[in-house]
């Protein structure tokens, strides 16, 4: 396939915000693609070269891309000025490519390159070269493949290629939309859940696309969990009391301590161990001691397990808050960090062992397999768990969890249907935290989509942030609050560095907002927020029109907890449906309007 065909499709996607229309546009593209190319086409549609869990990144700075756009110093300067003005490096390339100016990169004397002849395969080959180039002098070497592609590209192609190496595609082709398009192109709407499950157990959209294009639904149904492909984690619902949890679970359930650490999925091979975060980040180098302990204590040849990595006090052995374990996420000085910040992994589930997919087995079967599969030690332990059959037993266990410095408890169904639902949230797991007794119902993990300039002591800084939740129904972000409290001076000073990599001149296409901030950000950074209550709001867009025609849901008196959720992708933040559930859980009538 010519890259121009893909660029034309991406241009059509960018021109619409209607998910059904986007789905049909992508489905038409997928049907016409060679099945052997479809994997690459899916990656490129999202501005990627590999699945998210691959460690390799293109790693090309804006300055390098601008250098590739302009031939001379003067051209580079003009490109930089245009980039500062419009904030979209793809549009910069497109406009310079369009300008009939002598001496630009795109005019080479009498040997004018034939435009629009670049193939998808050639683009992928060049991008592989860019990401593999490292070391001294790598900057100029990274530039060369990009320059050679741009010579032969039309303005439209140049727009999307430069956006891709910049990491900001701006077309809104999210995972759910692509899954919808695969169902429309190669299957039926009824097959959509099975296609999504294949994605949830592999985290590789390109692989899923290639599989269904070549083998249909029979091949999709054969997709299994495997070591090396992270599995999307199962998530929990909420209920406001232990009594309701036990009742919802049918009168009995397993309850585990909910530890205040980093959730880690370990892929244990015969010779290697890989540790992945919820957002598919490779954490192996941050927890080398845990990786070594898992391999040495595992009785299986291969396994995939989940656990919580928690920092412990080296003197007392007491568990420490989440902020302590995050120091292990720093790449430098890891040997000192291992010594100074001991970490214990509390295992709570096993998804695979020696060729057997365990995700469809009941919870207690998985728990027994996990207990029998490892030799426990100081750094590798099981979560504390108990079967409870009454509110009194559940309350006693919860109190013990809080006394042990845990966040709360996780209740899990022990029924025959208590499977591991990868990538899904449901009442097979229900969390209950000590926060539920002290404030609203839970903390919120919200994506930053905008900022307002500060006044007074905050003059010259960002003073408040526009926060959004994720709407899984349409793959978009909907605003829920303006956040301006809980920031200390250090966080305010560091906010530009944290956010400016996602700065954009216009409202991102995937953000629904009526409140207009001073600056916009692509949804990427996730912050933990607590609040007093959820109310109907005329200015926020979460669940807009669901409870009242002219109102959405807003969070009143939000406060930043100090916790940046860098273990979560923006799409893993608190969803609109969760906020709706919490709104309905509130014990008092909340018909007031929030600001």
C-alpha positions as CSV (number, residue, x, y, z in Angstrom):
1,X,0.0,0.0,0.0
2,X,1.2,3.5,-0.8
3,X,1.6,5.7,2.3
4,X,-0.5,8.3,0.4
5,X,-3.5,6.1,0.8
6,X,-3.0,5.9,4.5
7,X,-2.4,9.7,4.7
8,X,-5.7,10.4,2.9
9,X,-7.5,8.1,5.3
10,X,-5.9,9.9,8.3
11,X,-6.9,13.2,6.8
12,X,-10.6,12.0,6.7
13,X,-10.4,10.8,10.3
14,X,-9.0,14.2,11.4
15,X,-11.9,16.0,9.7
16,X,-14.6,14.2,11.8
17,X,-15.3,13.7,15.5
18,X,-18.1,11.2,14.9
19,X,-17.0,7.8,16.1
20,X,-19.3,5.8,13.8
21,X,-18.0,7.7,10.8
22,X,-14.4,7.1,11.9
23,X,-15.1,3.4,12.3
24,X,-16.4,3.2,8.8
25,X,-13.5,5.1,7.3
26,X,-11.0,2.8,9.0
27,X,-13.0,-0.4,8.1
28,X,-12.9,0.6,4.4
29,X,-9.1,1.0,4.7
30,X,-8.6,-2.3,6.5
31,X,-10.7,-4.2,3.9
32,X,-8.5,-2.9,1.0
33,X,-5.2,-3.5,2.7
34,X,-3.0,-6.5,2.1
35,X,-3.3,-8.7,5.3
36,X,0.5,-8.9,5.5
37,X,0.6,-5.1,5.7
38,X,-2.3,-4.6,8.0
39,X,-0.3,-4.9,11.2
40,X,1.9,-1.9,10.2
41,X,-1.1,0.1,8.9
42,X,-2.8,-0.2,12.3
43,X,0.4,0.9,14.1
44,X,0.9,3.8,11.8
45,X,-2.8,4.9,12.2
46,X,-2.0,5.4,15.9
47,X,1.4,7.0,15.4
48,X,3.3,3.9,16.5
49,X,5.8,1.4,15.2
50,X,5.2,-1.3,17.8
51,X,2.7,-2.3,20.5
52,X,2.8,0.0,23.5
53,X,4.8,-2.5,25.6
54,X,7.8,-2.6,23.3
55,X,10.7,-0.6,24.9
56,X,11.9,0.8,21.6
57,X,10.8,4.4,20.9
58,X,11.4,6.7,17.9
59,X,12.9,9.2,20.3
60,X,13.1,12.1,17.8
61,X,13.1,15.6,19.3
62,X,11.2,18.5,17.7
63,X,14.4,20.3,16.8
64,X,15.6,17.2,14.8
65,X,12.3,17.1,12.9
66,X,12.5,20.8,12.1
67,X,16.0,20.3,10.9
68,X,14.8,17.6,8.5
69,X,12.0,19.9,7.2
70,X,14.4,22.7,6.2
71,X,17.4,22.4,4.0
72,X,19.3,25.5,4.9
73,X,19.7,27.4,8.2
74,X,17.2,30.0,6.9
75,X,14.7,27.3,6.1
76,X,15.1,25.7,9.5
77,X,14.6,29.1,11.2
78,X,11.4,29.7,9.2
79,X,10.2,26.2,10.2
80,X,10.9,26.9,13.8
81,X,9.0,30.3,13.7
82,X,6.0,28.6,12.1
83,X,6.1,25.8,14.6
84,X,6.1,28.2,17.5
85,X,3.1,30.0,15.9
86,X,0.9,27.0,15.1
87,X,2.2,24.3,17.5
88,X,1.7,21.5,15.0
89,X,4.9,20.1,13.5
90,X,3.0,18.2,10.9
91,X,1.3,21.3,9.6
92,X,4.7,23.0,9.5
93,X,6.0,20.3,7.2
94,X,2.8,20.4,5.1
95,X,3.0,24.2,4.6
96,X,6.7,24.3,3.8
97,X,6.3,21.4,1.4
98,X,3.5,23.3,-0.3
99,X,5.4,26.6,-0.7
100,X,7.0,26.9,-4.2
101,X,10.2,28.3,-2.8
102,X,13.5,27.6,-4.5
103,X,16.2,26.1,-2.3
104,X,14.0,24.2,0.1
105,X,14.6,20.6,1.1
106,X,11.9,19.5,-1.3
107,X,13.4,20.8,-4.5
108,X,16.6,19.2,-5.8
109,X,17.6,20.9,-9.0
110,X,16.8,19.1,-12.2
111,X,16.3,15.7,-10.4
112,X,12.9,16.3,-8.8
113,X,11.8,13.3,-6.9
114,X,8.6,11.6,-7.9
115,X,6.0,12.5,-5.2
116,X,3.5,10.1,-3.6
117,X,5.5,6.9,-4.4
118,X,6.5,6.0,-0.8
119,X,5.0,2.7,0.4
120,X,3.9,1.8,3.9
121,X,6.8,-0.8,4.0
122,X,9.3,1.9,3.2
123,X,8.0,4.2,6.0
124,X,8.2,1.4,8.5
125,X,11.7,0.5,7.4
126,X,12.8,4.1,7.8
127,X,11.2,4.4,11.2
128,X,13.0,1.3,12.4
129,X,16.3,2.9,11.4
130,X,15.4,6.0,13.3
131,X,14.6,4.2,16.5
132,X,17.6,1.9,16.3
133,X,20.0,4.8,15.9
134,X,21.7,5.7,19.1
135,X,25.0,6.9,20.6
136,X,27.4,9.6,19.6
137,X,26.4,11.5,16.5
138,X,23.0,9.8,16.4
139,X,21.1,13.0,15.9
140,X,22.3,13.5,12.3
141,X,21.9,9.8,11.6
142,X,18.3,9.9,12.8
143,X,17.6,12.8,10.5
144,X,18.8,11.1,7.3
145,X,16.0,8.5,6.9
146,X,13.3,11.2,7.6
147,X,14.9,13.5,5.1
148,X,14.9,10.8,2.4
149,X,11.3,10.0,3.0
150,X,10.2,13.7,2.9
151,X,11.9,14.2,-0.5
152,X,9.3,11.9,-2.1
153,X,6.2,12.8,-0.1
154,X,3.3,15.0,-0.9
155,X,2.4,17.8,1.6
156,X,-0.4,15.6,3.1
157,X,2.0,12.7,3.6
158,X,4.6,15.0,5.2
159,X,2.0,16.2,7.7
160,X,1.3,12.8,9.1
161,X,4.8,11.4,8.9
162,X,6.2,14.4,10.9
163,X,3.4,14.1,13.4
164,X,4.2,10.5,13.9
165,X,7.8,10.9,14.7
166,X,6.8,13.8,17.0
167,X,4.3,11.4,18.7
168,X,1.2,13.6,18.2
169,X,-1.1,12.2,15.5
170,X,-4.2,14.2,16.5
171,X,-6.6,12.0,14.5
172,X,-8.4,10.3,17.4
173,X,-8.0,6.7,16.2
174,X,-8.2,5.1,19.7
175,X,-8.0,1.4,20.5
176,X,-11.8,1.0,20.8
177,X,-12.4,2.7,17.4
178,X,-9.9,0.4,15.7
179,X,-11.5,-2.6,17.3
180,X,-14.9,-1.4,16.1
181,X,-13.5,-1.0,12.6
182,X,-11.9,-4.6,12.6
183,X,-15.3,-6.0,13.6
184,X,-17.0,-4.0,10.8
185,X,-14.4,-5.0,8.2
186,X,-13.9,-8.7,9.0
187,X,-16.7,-9.9,11.3
188,X,-20.0,-8.7,12.9
189,X,-21.1,-6.5,15.8
190,X,-21.8,-9.7,17.8
191,X,-18.1,-10.7,17.3
192,X,-16.8,-7.4,18.8
193,X,-16.4,-8.7,22.4
194,X,-14.3,-11.6,21.3
195,X,-12.1,-9.3,19.2
196,X,-11.7,-7.0,22.2
197,X,-10.7,-10.0,24.4
198,X,-8.0,-11.0,21.9
199,X,-6.6,-7.5,22.3
200,X,-7.0,-7.5,26.1
201,X,-4.9,-10.7,26.4
202,X,-2.2,-9.6,24.0
203,X,-2.1,-5.7,24.2
204,X,-1.2,-5.8,20.5
205,X,-3.7,-4.2,18.1
206,X,-1.5,-4.9,15.1
207,X,-1.4,-8.6,15.9
208,X,-5.1,-8.8,16.4
209,X,-5.7,-7.0,13.0
210,X,-3.4,-9.4,11.2
211,X,-4.9,-12.4,12.9
212,X,-8.5,-11.6,12.0
213,X,-7.6,-10.5,8.4
214,X,-5.8,-13.8,7.8
215,X,-7.8,-16.3,9.8
216,X,-11.2,-14.7,10.7
217,X,-13.0,-15.3,13.9
218,X,-11.7,-18.9,14.3
219,X,-8.2,-17.5,14.6
220,X,-9.4,-14.8,17.0
221,X,-11.0,-17.4,19.2
222,X,-7.7,-19.2,19.4
223,X,-5.7,-16.2,20.7
224,X,-4.4,-17.1,24.2
225,X,-2.4,-15.5,27.0
226,X,1.3,-15.9,26.4
227,X,4.5,-14.9,28.2
228,X,5.9,-11.7,26.7
229,X,2.6,-10.1,25.8
230,X,1.2,-8.1,28.7
231,X,-2.4,-8.7,29.6
232,X,-4.7,-5.8,30.3
233,X,-5.4,-5.9,34.0
234,X,-8.8,-6.7,35.5
235,X,-10.4,-3.8,37.4
236,X,-12.8,-3.5,40.3
237,X,-16.1,-1.9,41.0
238,X,-17.0,0.1,44.1
239,X,-19.6,-0.2,46.8
240,X,-20.1,2.2,49.7
241,X,-20.1,-0.4,52.6
242,X,-18.8,-3.8,53.6
243,X,-22.4,-4.9,54.1
244,X,-23.4,-4.2,50.5
245,X,-20.2,-5.9,49.3
246,X,-20.9,-9.2,51.1
247,X,-24.6,-9.0,50.0
248,X,-23.6,-8.4,46.4
249,X,-21.2,-11.4,46.5
250,X,-24.0,-13.7,47.5
251,X,-23.2,-13.9,51.2
252,X,-19.6,-15.0,51.0
253,X,-16.4,-13.8,49.2
254,X,-12.7,-13.7,49.5
255,X,-11.3,-10.4,50.9
256,X,-7.6,-9.4,50.4
257,X,-5.6,-6.6,51.8
258,X,-5.3,-3.7,49.2
259,X,-1.7,-2.6,49.4
260,X,-0.5,1.0,48.7
261,X,2.1,0.2,46.1
262,X,2.6,-0.3,42.3
263,X,0.6,-3.0,40.6
264,X,3.0,-5.1,38.6
265,X,2.4,-7.9,36.1
266,X,5.4,-10.3,35.9
267,X,6.1,-12.4,32.8
268,X,8.4,-15.2,34.0
269,X,10.2,-17.1,31.2
270,X,12.7,-19.9,31.4
271,X,15.7,-17.5,31.5
272,X,14.2,-14.0,31.8
273,X,11.6,-12.0,33.8
274,X,9.8,-8.9,32.6
275,X,7.8,-6.7,34.9
276,X,5.1,-4.4,33.4
277,X,3.1,-1.6,34.9
278,X,-0.6,-1.0,34.3
279,X,0.4,1.3,31.4
280,X,2.6,-1.4,29.9
281,X,5.9,0.3,30.9
282,X,8.8,-2.1,31.4
283,X,9.7,-1.8,35.1
284,X,12.2,-4.6,35.2
285,X,15.2,-2.3,35.6
286,X,13.4,-0.6,38.6
287,X,12.9,-3.8,40.5
288,X,15.8,-6.1,39.6
289,X,15.7,-7.7,43.0
290,X,12.0,-8.7,42.6
291,X,12.6,-10.0,39.1
292,X,15.5,-12.2,40.4
293,X,13.4,-13.4,43.4
294,X,10.5,-14.4,41.2
295,X,12.6,-16.4,38.8
296,X,14.5,-18.2,41.5
297,X,11.4,-19.0,43.6
298,X,9.0,-19.9,40.7
299,X,8.3,-23.7,40.4
300,X,6.9,-23.3,36.9
301,X,9.0,-23.1,33.7
302,X,6.8,-20.1,32.6
303,X,4.2,-18.0,34.3
304,X,2.4,-14.7,34.3
305,X,1.5,-13.4,37.8
306,X,0.2,-10.2,39.3
307,X,1.2,-8.5,42.5
308,X,1.7,-5.2,44.3
309,X,5.2,-4.0,44.9
310,X,5.3,-2.1,48.2
311,X,8.2,-0.3,49.8
312,X,9.1,-1.4,53.4
313,X,11.0,0.3,56.1
314,X,14.5,-1.3,56.2
315,X,14.7,-0.9,60.0
316,X,11.1,-1.9,61.1
317,X,9.8,-3.9,58.1
318,X,6.6,-1.8,58.2
319,X,5.0,-1.0,54.8
320,X,5.5,2.5,53.6
321,X,3.2,4.8,51.5
322,X,3.1,4.7,47.7
323,X,5.4,7.8,47.4
324,X,8.3,5.7,48.7
325,X,8.1,2.9,46.1
326,X,8.0,5.5,43.3
327,X,11.7,6.3,44.0
328,X,12.4,2.9,42.6
329,X,11.0,4.1,39.2
330,X,14.1,6.4,38.8
331,X,16.5,4.8,36.4
332,X,19.7,6.2,38.0
333,X,21.2,4.9,41.2
334,X,19.1,1.7,41.2
335,X,21.7,-0.2,43.2
336,X,21.5,2.4,46.0
337,X,17.7,2.4,45.7
338,X,17.5,-1.4,46.1
339,X,19.6,-1.1,49.3
340,X,17.8,2.0,50.7
341,X,14.2,1.2,49.6
342,X,13.5,-2.5,50.1
343,X,10.5,-3.7,48.2
344,X,8.2,-6.6,48.9
345,X,5.9,-8.1,46.2
346,X,2.5,-9.3,47.4
347,X,1.2,-11.7,44.7
348,X,-2.6,-11.9,44.2
349,X,-3.3,-13.6,40.9
350,X,-1.8,-16.0,38.2
351,X,-3.0,-15.8,34.6
352,X,-0.8,-18.4,32.9
353,X,1.5,-21.3,33.7
354,X,3.4,-23.7,31.5
355,X,1.2,-23.4,28.4
356,X,-2.1,-23.2,30.4
357,X,-4.3,-20.1,30.2
358,X,-5.7,-19.7,33.6
359,X,-7.8,-16.6,33.0
360,X,-11.0,-18.6,32.5
361,X,-10.5,-20.6,35.8
362,X,-12.3,-19.5,39.0
363,X,-10.5,-17.2,41.4
364,X,-9.9,-19.9,44.1
365,X,-8.4,-22.3,41.6
366,X,-6.0,-19.5,40.4
367,X,-5.2,-18.6,44.0
368,X,-4.2,-22.2,44.8
369,X,-2.1,-22.5,41.7
370,X,-0.3,-19.3,42.7
371,X,0.3,-20.5,46.2
372,X,1.7,-23.8,45.0
373,X,3.8,-22.3,42.3
374,X,6.2,-20.3,44.4
375,X,8.5,-20.7,47.4
376,X,7.6,-17.7,49.6
377,X,10.2,-15.6,51.1
378,X,10.8,-12.1,52.6
379,X,10.5,-10.3,49.3
380,X,7.9,-12.6,47.6
381,X,4.7,-13.2,49.5
382,X,1.0,-13.8,49.0
383,X,-1.6,-11.1,49.8
384,X,-3.3,-11.6,53.1
385,X,-6.7,-13.1,52.3
386,X,-9.7,-14.5,54.2
387,X,-13.0,-16.0,53.2
388,X,-15.8,-14.0,54.9
389,X,-19.5,-14.8,55.3
390,X,-20.9,-11.8,57.1
391,X,-20.6,-8.1,57.4
392,X,-19.0,-8.5,60.8
393,X,-16.2,-10.7,59.5
394,X,-15.7,-8.3,56.6
395,X,-15.6,-5.2,58.8
396,X,-13.1,-6.9,61.2
397,X,-10.8,-7.8,58.2
398,X,-11.1,-4.3,56.9
399,X,-10.0,-2.8,60.2
400,X,-7.0,-5.2,60.3
401,X,-6.1,-4.1,56.8
402,X,-6.1,-0.4,57.8
403,X,-4.1,-1.2,60.9
404,X,-1.5,-2.9,58.7
405,X,-1.1,0.4,56.8
406,X,-3.1,-0.8,53.7
407,X,-5.4,1.3,51.5
408,X,-8.3,-0.9,52.3
409,X,-9.5,-4.2,50.9
410,X,-10.4,-6.0,47.7
411,X,-13.4,-8.3,47.8
412,X,-13.4,-11.1,45.1
413,X,-16.1,-13.5,44.0
414,X,-15.5,-17.1,44.8
415,X,-18.3,-18.3,42.5
416,X,-17.8,-20.7,39.6
417,X,-17.9,-17.8,37.2
418,X,-15.1,-15.8,39.0
419,X,-12.9,-15.7,35.9
420,X,-10.1,-13.1,35.2
421,X,-11.8,-10.5,33.0
422,X,-8.8,-8.9,31.3
423,X,-9.3,-5.2,30.6
424,X,-12.7,-5.2,32.2
425,X,-14.3,-3.8,35.3
426,X,-17.1,-5.6,37.1
427,X,-18.6,-6.8,40.4
428,X,-16.4,-10.0,40.4
429,X,-13.9,-7.7,42.2
430,X,-15.1,-4.8,44.5
431,X,-12.7,-2.4,46.2
432,X,-13.4,-0.7,49.5
433,X,-10.9,1.9,50.8
434,X,-10.6,3.8,54.0
435,X,-11.2,7.0,51.9
436,X,-14.8,5.9,51.6
437,X,-15.3,6.6,55.3
438,X,-13.6,10.0,55.2
439,X,-14.8,11.7,52.0
440,X,-16.9,11.1,48.9
441,X,-16.5,7.5,47.8
442,X,-13.0,7.3,46.4
443,X,-10.2,9.2,44.8
444,X,-10.3,10.0,41.1
445,X,-7.6,9.5,38.6
446,X,-8.1,12.3,36.1
447,X,-6.4,13.4,32.9
448,X,-5.0,17.0,32.5
449,X,-6.5,18.5,29.3
450,X,-6.0,22.2,30.0
451,X,-4.4,24.9,32.3
452,X,-5.3,28.4,33.5
453,X,-2.6,31.0,34.1
454,X,-2.2,31.9,37.8
455,X,-2.7,35.1,39.5
456,X,-1.1,36.7,42.6
457,X,1.5,34.3,44.1
458,X,1.0,32.0,41.1
459,X,1.5,34.7,38.5
460,X,3.7,33.5,35.7
461,X,2.8,29.9,36.4
462,X,-0.1,27.5,35.7
463,X,-2.5,28.2,38.6
464,X,-5.2,25.7,37.9
465,X,-5.9,22.7,35.6
466,X,-8.8,21.5,33.6
467,X,-9.4,17.8,34.4
468,X,-11.2,15.1,32.5
469,X,-12.5,11.6,32.8
470,X,-12.5,9.0,30.0
471,X,-15.7,8.1,28.2
472,X,-15.3,4.5,27.1
473,X,-18.5,4.7,25.0
474,X,-17.1,7.1,22.5
475,X,-13.3,7.1,23.2
476,X,-13.2,10.7,24.3
477,X,-12.3,12.7,27.4
478,X,-15.0,14.7,29.2
479,X,-14.3,17.5,31.7
480,X,-15.3,17.1,35.3
481,X,-13.6,19.9,37.3
482,X,-11.2,22.8,37.5
483,X,-8.4,21.8,39.9
484,X,-6.6,24.6,41.8
485,X,-5.8,23.3,45.3
486,X,-3.4,20.8,46.7
487,X,-0.4,22.1,44.8
488,X,2.8,22.8,46.7
489,X,5.4,25.2,45.4
490,X,7.6,22.4,44.1
491,X,4.8,21.0,42.0
492,X,3.8,24.4,40.7
493,X,7.4,25.0,39.6
494,X,7.6,21.6,37.9
495,X,4.3,21.7,36.2
496,X,5.6,23.1,32.9
497,X,8.1,20.3,32.6
498,X,5.4,17.8,33.5
499,X,2.9,19.1,31.0
500,X,4.5,21.0,28.2
501,X,5.4,17.9,26.2
502,X,1.7,17.5,25.6
503,X,0.9,21.2,24.9
504,X,-1.2,21.9,21.9
505,X,-2.5,25.2,20.3
506,X,-6.1,24.0,19.9
507,X,-8.5,21.8,21.9
508,X,-7.6,18.2,21.2
509,X,-10.0,16.4,19.0
510,X,-10.7,13.7,21.6
511,X,-11.6,16.2,24.3
512,X,-15.2,17.4,24.9
513,X,-15.1,20.7,26.9
514,X,-17.3,23.8,27.3
515,X,-14.9,25.5,29.7
516,X,-12.0,27.0,27.8
517,X,-8.6,27.1,29.5
518,X,-5.7,29.4,28.6
519,X,-3.8,26.5,27.1
520,X,-4.7,23.0,26.0
521,X,-2.9,19.7,26.5
522,X,-3.3,16.3,24.8
523,X,-4.6,13.9,27.5
524,X,-1.5,12.1,28.9
525,X,-0.7,13.2,32.4
526,X,-3.0,11.6,35.1
527,X,-3.3,13.1,38.6
528,X,-5.0,11.7,41.7
529,X,-7.8,13.9,43.0
530,X,-10.1,13.8,46.0
531,X,-13.3,15.8,46.3
532,X,-16.3,16.5,48.5
533,X,-19.1,15.3,46.2
534,X,-20.3,14.9,42.6
535,X,-23.0,17.2,41.5
536,X,-24.8,18.3,38.3
537,X,-22.8,20.9,36.4
538,X,-23.9,23.2,33.6
539,X,-20.2,23.7,32.5
540,X,-18.8,20.1,32.5
541,X,-19.4,17.5,29.9
542,X,-19.1,14.1,31.7
543,X,-22.4,12.3,31.3
544,X,-23.8,15.4,29.6
545,X,-27.6,15.1,29.3
546,X,-27.9,11.8,31.2
547,X,-29.3,13.2,34.5
548,X,-30.4,16.6,33.2
549,X,-30.7,17.9,29.6
550,X,-28.5,20.9,30.1
551,X,-26.0,19.5,32.6
552,X,-23.2,17.0,33.0
553,X,-21.5,15.8,36.2
554,X,-18.9,17.9,38.0
555,X,-16.7,17.2,41.0
556,X,-17.0,19.8,43.8
557,X,-14.1,21.1,45.9
558,X,-11.4,18.9,44.1
559,X,-8.0,18.7,45.7
560,X,-4.8,17.2,44.3
561,X,-3.4,14.5,46.6
562,X,0.2,15.0,45.4
563,X,0.2,11.7,43.5
564,X,1.0,11.8,39.8
565,X,-0.3,8.5,38.3
566,X,2.5,7.9,36.0
567,X,1.6,4.2,36.2
568,X,-1.5,4.9,34.2
569,X,-2.2,5.9,30.6
570,X,-4.8,8.6,30.1
571,X,-7.3,6.0,28.9
572,X,-6.9,4.2,32.2
573,X,-8.1,7.2,34.2
574,X,-11.5,7.2,36.1
575,X,-14.2,6.7,33.5
576,X,-17.4,8.6,33.0
577,X,-19.4,5.5,33.9
578,X,-17.5,5.2,37.2
579,X,-18.2,8.8,38.1
580,X,-21.9,8.2,37.2
581,X,-21.9,5.1,39.5
582,X,-20.4,7.2,42.3
583,X,-22.9,9.9,41.8
584,X,-25.7,7.4,42.2
585,X,-24.0,5.9,45.2
586,X,-24.1,9.2,47.1
587,X,-26.4,8.8,50.1
588,X,-28.0,12.3,49.7
589,X,-29.9,13.9,46.9
590,X,-27.4,16.0,44.8
591,X,-29.4,18.2,42.5
592,X,-27.4,21.4,43.1
593,X,-25.3,22.9,40.4
594,X,-21.5,23.1,40.7
595,X,-19.2,25.7,39.4
